Amino acid sequence: MQISSTSISVPMLIAQGLTMLFFALGFVGYYSRFWRWLSQTKTAKSGINRILRLTAPAAAIVIAVLFDRMASGRLLPVGGLVQHGMSLFVVTFIILDADIWPSELLFRVAGMMTVWGLSHAGLGWGPLGVLSAVLAVAWAVATWYLGPKIRYHILPHFVWLMSIAVLYWVTIPSATAGFIMTPKLVVQANLLYAFAVIATAVYLTQMRQEERQSATNARRVTYDALTNAKTYAIFQHDIEQQFIDAQRDGYPLTVVAIDVDHFKQVNDHYGHLAGNEILISVAATLQDELDHHPGRHQLYRTGGEEFSIIFGHTTAPAATATVRNCWAAVKHSTYHARQYALQVTISGGITTARPEDTHVDALLRRADDNLYQSKQHGRDTLTVEGTTLHDTARVQPQQLYAYCTQQVCSVATGHDDIATEVLAARYLAAKDQWQLSDTARPFEQQRDFVEQVAQDMGKVALTLHLTIGDCQARRTRERLAVFLAAGKRPARLRIVLDAPVTLTELAALRADYRQLAVGFVLAFPDDGDDMMVESLLPLLDGVRIPLALLRAAGQSVQTSKRVMAFLHQCQQHHVITVADGIDNSVDVEYVRQTWPVDGGRGYFMHHPDLPRID
């Protein structure tokens, strides 16, 4: 049926172009997702999987044949160029599929040539018909080889698909689709096709970018960015699910808790970057060793230097053989961190789920208990169901004191940092705990730690606790000057002095430290309300008042008035006031409602980052 022998009107061209565009976008969206789902199945390349994988291209070929029949006027009384374009688009697009097997390529090419033969039937077996068919097959094979370079790249995608469109329309019989094909109609047919191709090229590229971003996000959630082991969140999900399955189906489930021995010392002696490299290497050693052992097992990073392994369908004795190899592999490896070559060891606890375990927490607690027993027996060992494989116990030197930091925070908000304070703490071995020390230590002893804090934390308001004698010493000023001139200067540096301090002493210190722009904070003792001398305030940057002093002052009207007057004088002189010893919510609420202070320090405001003694 002849509708026009010259061209399509502009309105009709636009309408058909939009029709072609929306069809192509819809087809690409649904087909791509369907094919991705089919191609990601884990079934072998035979049987049901082969049949399932053919359903997507088979459906596409059927759609293409129906469009060709519509274009020829066989299904509808009016044919059209747009139906031919849709038919061509469908059978050429499916050849761009990723990960198709050679047999699947042959199926797609056969479908493409079926549609090609229907639309070019008028050429018969003449030279032009044979040439167009050969070129179409060559295009399909080349597409298979060049797929990755074409599929998700806008310009190559557009050029490549337009090349088959040009071949299709240039070689199509002159009387087709209800038209007498003229050069102008050939151009218009290619324009219709271009509408679809350019839109789908952009759509596929964006879809690919979104998929990659989604995959990246999923990996960030699933895998630890540092060690590439699975994350603690995934561990929680997996162990809970496997515990339920194991209890229901009656198969054994074993959990291993692993800790890198003395890792705190690695960080302290070699730095956090070296510590990170050690963690990466240890995780890689564990994973490599696990990969050499068959079975269902997975490595997770469940803490700073802590790892866990889940062994599905495995008893503790069977898992122990694998974990022994992991332990030995770490022990006998030399790890390189920055310029250092280090050897580290691990401790582990191994346990299997029991019928009486009513919740997964019982299993995890038992694994941790076994790990703790390994540490109690000297580390560098494994404990299986309460039995330590070998005792490496030895006397460990105890750390007597260490330096740490604690934030001084706003009382009003509870979190806005006023300063970062360097503190000394003593380790009480008998109680296995740290105790903050009120005794100021010389700057020379604190210097290395202070420099590390300044380097790690950047421009912070830093506070040091020194004695007045240490501040008066020339060597302290000289070493502070070197520290402040080394490019690590904090935003503000203040020195805490213990009261009482005389006006003369404080004035002399201000003069000595003026060029260093160092401020001073006066810390009062619990019974120091009589030391609150207002004449000192012009020389101070801050005062620190114990909570015990404030509570005691609140019991006496006269003392309360004197302390309140002192705090108001502090406000007038822009001296920062800090309540010390705020350990709970009751303390902070009392200070907020009773005393006009700026900040608070204590365990409720911020826990000091004390080292852990393993």
Long-range contacts (C-beta under 8 A, 24 or more apart in sequence): 1-73, 1-77, 1-78, 1-79, 1-178, 2-175, 2-178, 2-179, 2-180, 3-78, 3-79, 3-178, 3-179, 4-179, 4-180, 4-185, 5-179, 5-180, 5-182, 6-182, 6-184, 6-185, 7-182, 7-184, 7-185, 7-188, 8-81, 8-185, 8-188, 13-188, 13-191, 13-192, 16-80, 16-81, 16-82, 16-192, 17-191, 17-192, 17-195, 18-195, 19-82, 20-82, 20-85, 20-86, 20-89, 20-192, 20-193, 20-195, 20-196, 21-195, 21-196, 21-199, 23-86, 23-196, 24-86, 24-89, 24-195, 24-196, 24-197, 24-199, 24-200, 25-196, 25-199, 25-200, 25-203, 27-60, 27-63, 27-89, 27-90, 27-93, 28-93, 28-200, 28-203, 28-204, 29-203, 29-207, 31-56, 31-60, 31-93, 31-94, 32-204, 32-207, 35-97, 39-97, 39-98, 39-99, 45-101, 50-103, 53-104, 54-104, 54-107, 56-94, 56-97, 57-94, 57-97, 57-104, 57-107, 57-108, 57-111, 58-107, 58-111, 60-90, 60-91, 60-93, 60-94, 60-111, 61-90, 61-91, 61-94, 61-108, 61-111, 61-114, 61-115, 63-90, 64-88, 64-90, 64-91, 64-111, 64-115, 65-114, 65-115, 65-118, 68-115, 68-118, 68-119, 69-118, 71-119, 71-176, 71-177, 71-178, 72-118, 72-119, 72-176, 72-177, 73-178, 78-178, 79-177, 79-178, 79-179, 80-177, 80-178, 81-177, 81-179, 81-185, 81-188, 81-189, 81-192, 82-192, 83-177, 84-119, 84-172, 84-176, 84-177, 84-189, 85-165, 85-189, 85-192, 85-193, 85-196, 87-115, 87-119, 88-115, 88-119, 88-164, 88-165, 88-168, 88-193, 89-161, 89-193, 89-196, 89-197, 91-115, 91-116, 92-140, 92-143, 92-161, 92-164, 93-161, 93-200, 95-140, 95-143, 95-144, 96-143, 96-147, 96-150, 96-151, 97-147, 98-147, 98-148, 98-151, 100-144, 105-140, 105-141, 105-144, 108-140, 109-137, 109-140, 109-141, 112-136, 112-140, 113-137, 116-168, 119-168, 119-172, 119-176, 120-171, 120-172, 120-173, 121-173, 122-173, 122-175, 122-176, 123-171, 123-173, 128-171, 129-171, 131-171, 132-167, 132-168, 132-171, 135-167, 136-164, 136-167, 136-168, 139-163, 139-164, 139-167, 151-204, 151-208, 152-204, 152-205, 152-208, 153-205, 154-198, 154-201, 154-202, 154-205, 155-201, 157-197, 157-200, 157-201, 157-204, 157-205, 158-194, 158-197, 158-198, 158-201, 161-193, 161-197, 161-201, 162-190, 162-193, 162-194, 162-197, 165-189, 165-190, 165-193, 165-194, 165-197, 166-190, 169-193, 224-301, 226-276, 226-279, 226-280, 226-301, 227-279, 227-280, 227-282, 227-283, 227-284, 227-301, 228-280, 228-283, 228-284, 228-287, 229-283, 229-286, 229-287, 229-299, 229-300, 229-301, 229-307, 230-298, 230-299, 230-300, 230-301, 231-300, 231-301, 232-300, 232-301, 232-302, 232-303, 234-300, 235-300, 235-302, 235-308, 235-310, 238-298, 238-300, 238-310, 239-310, 239-360, 239-363, 239-364, 240-360, 242-310, 242-312, 243-353, 243-357, 243-360, 243-363, 246-312, 246-353, 247-353, 247-355, 247-357, 251-312, 251-313, 252-313, 252-314, 252-315, 252-352, 252-353, 253-310, 253-311, 253-312, 253-313, 253-314, 253-352, 253-353, 253-363, 254-310, 254-311, 254-314, 254-315, 254-316, 254-318, 254-319, 254-350, 254-351, 254-352, 254-353, 255-308, 255-309, 255-310, 255-311, 255-350, 255-351, 255-352, 255-353, 255-363, 255-364, 255-367, 256-308, 256-309, 256-311, 256-319, 256-323, 256-348, 256-349, 256-350, 256-367, 257-302, 257-306, 257-308, 257-348, 257-349, 257-364, 257-367, 257-368, 257-370, 257-371, 258-286, 258-306, 258-307, 258-308, 258-309, 258-326, 258-346, 258-347, 258-348, 258-371, 259-303, 259-305, 259-306, 259-307, 259-346, 259-347, 259-348, 259-371, 259-375, 259-614, 260-305, 260-306, 260-344, 260-345, 260-346, 261-344, 261-345, 261-346, 261-347, 261-375, 261-379, 261-380, 261-614, 262-344, 262-379, 262-614, 263-304, 263-305, 263-344, 264-611, 264-612, 264-614, 266-337, 266-342, 266-344, 268-611, 270-337, 270-338, 270-340, 270-342, 271-338, 272-456, 273-337, 273-338, 274-337, 274-338, 274-340, 274-342, 275-337, 277-335, 277-336, 277-337, 277-338, 278-335, 278-337, 278-342, 278-344, 279-305, 281-333, 281-335, 281-336, 281-337, 282-307, 282-330, 282-335, 282-344, 282-346, 283-307, 285-326, 285-329, 285-330, 285-333, 286-326, 286-329, 286-330, 288-329, 289-322, 289-325, 289-326, 289-329, 290-322, 290-326, 292-325, 293-322, 293-325, 295-322, 297-322, 308-367, 315-352, 316-350, 316-351, 316-352, 316-384, 316-385, 317-384, 319-350, 319-352, 320-350, 320-382, 320-384, 323-348, 323-350, 323-382, 324-382, 324-389, 327-382, 331-380, 345-379, 345-380, 346-380, 347-371, 347-374, 347-375, 347-379, 347-380, 347-381, 347-382, 348-374, 348-381, 348-382, 348-383, 349-373, 349-374, 349-382, 349-383, 350-382, 350-383, 350-384, 350-385, 351-384, 351-385, 352-385, 375-614, 379-614, 398-427, 398-429, 398-613, 399-427, 399-611, 399-613, 400-426, 400-427, 401-425, 401-426, 401-427, 401-437, 402-427, 402-434, 402-610, 402-611, 403-446, 403-449, 404-608, 404-609, 404-610, 404-611, 405-453, 405-457, 405-608, 405-609, 406-601, 406-606, 406-607, 406-608, 406-609, 407-601, 407-605, 407-606, 408-463, 408-578, 408-599, 408-600, 408-601, 408-605, 408-606, 409-599, 409-600, 409-601, 409-605, 409-606, 410-598, 410-599, 410-600, 411-579, 411-582, 411-588, 411-591, 411-592, 411-597, 411-598, 411-599, 411-600, 412-592, 414-588, 414-605, 417-460, 417-461, 418-461, 418-576, 418-578, 418-598, 418-599, 419-460, 419-461, 419-462, 419-463, 419-492, 419-494, 419-599, 420-453, 420-457, 420-460, 420-461, 420-462, 420-463, 421-462, 421-463, 421-464, 421-465, 421-496, 421-601, 422-446, 422-449, 422-450, 422-453, 422-462, 422-463, 422-464, 422-465, 423-465, 423-608, 424-465, 425-608, 425-610, 427-613, 432-613, 434-610, 434-611, 436-608, 440-465, 440-466, 440-467, 440-470, 440-496, 440-498, 441-465, 441-466, 442-466, 442-467, 442-470, 442-476, 443-470, 443-476, 443-479, 443-480, 444-475, 444-476, 444-479, 447-479, 447-483, 450-483, 451-483, 451-486, 451-488, 454-483, 454-488, 454-489, 454-490, 455-488, 459-490, 459-491, 460-490, 460-491, 461-490, 461-491, 461-492, 461-493, 461-494, 462-490, 462-491, 462-492, 462-493, 462-494, 463-493, 463-494, 463-495, 463-496, 463-521, 464-493, 464-494, 464-495, 464-496, 465-495, 465-496, 465-523, 466-495, 466-496, 466-497, 467-497, 467-498, 468-497, 468-498, 468-501, 468-505, 468-509, 471-495, 471-497, 471-509, 471-512, 471-513, 472-505, 472-508, 472-509, 472-512, 477-512, 477-513, 477-516, 480-513, 480-516, 480-518, 481-516, 484-516, 492-519, 493-517, 493-518, 493-519, 494-518, 494-519, 494-520, 494-521, 494-541, 494-542, 495-519, 495-520, 495-521, 496-520, 496-521, 496-522, 496-523, 496-544, 497-521, 497-522, 497-523, 498-523, 498-525, 499-523, 499-524, 499-525, 499-528, 499-531, 500-528, 500-531, 501-536, 503-533, 503-535, 503-536, 503-539, 506-536, 506-539, 506-540, 507-539, 510-539, 521-576, 521-578, 523-580, 524-549, 525-549, 526-552, 527-552, 529-553, 529-559, 529-562, 529-563, 532-562, 532-563, 532-566, 534-566, 534-569, 537-569, 537-570, 537-573, 537-575, 538-573, 540-573, 540-575, 541-575, 541-576, 542-575, 542-576, 542-577, 542-578, 543-570, 543-575, 543-576, 543-577, 543-578, 544-578, 544-580, 544-601, 545-577, 545-578, 545-579, 545-580, 545-597, 546-579, 546-580, 546-581, 547-579, 547-580, 547-581, 547-582, 547-587, 547-591, 547-602, 548-581, 550-579, 550-591, 550-594, 550-595, 551-590, 554-594, 563-595, 564-595, 564-596, 567-595, 567-596, 567-597, 568-596, 571-596
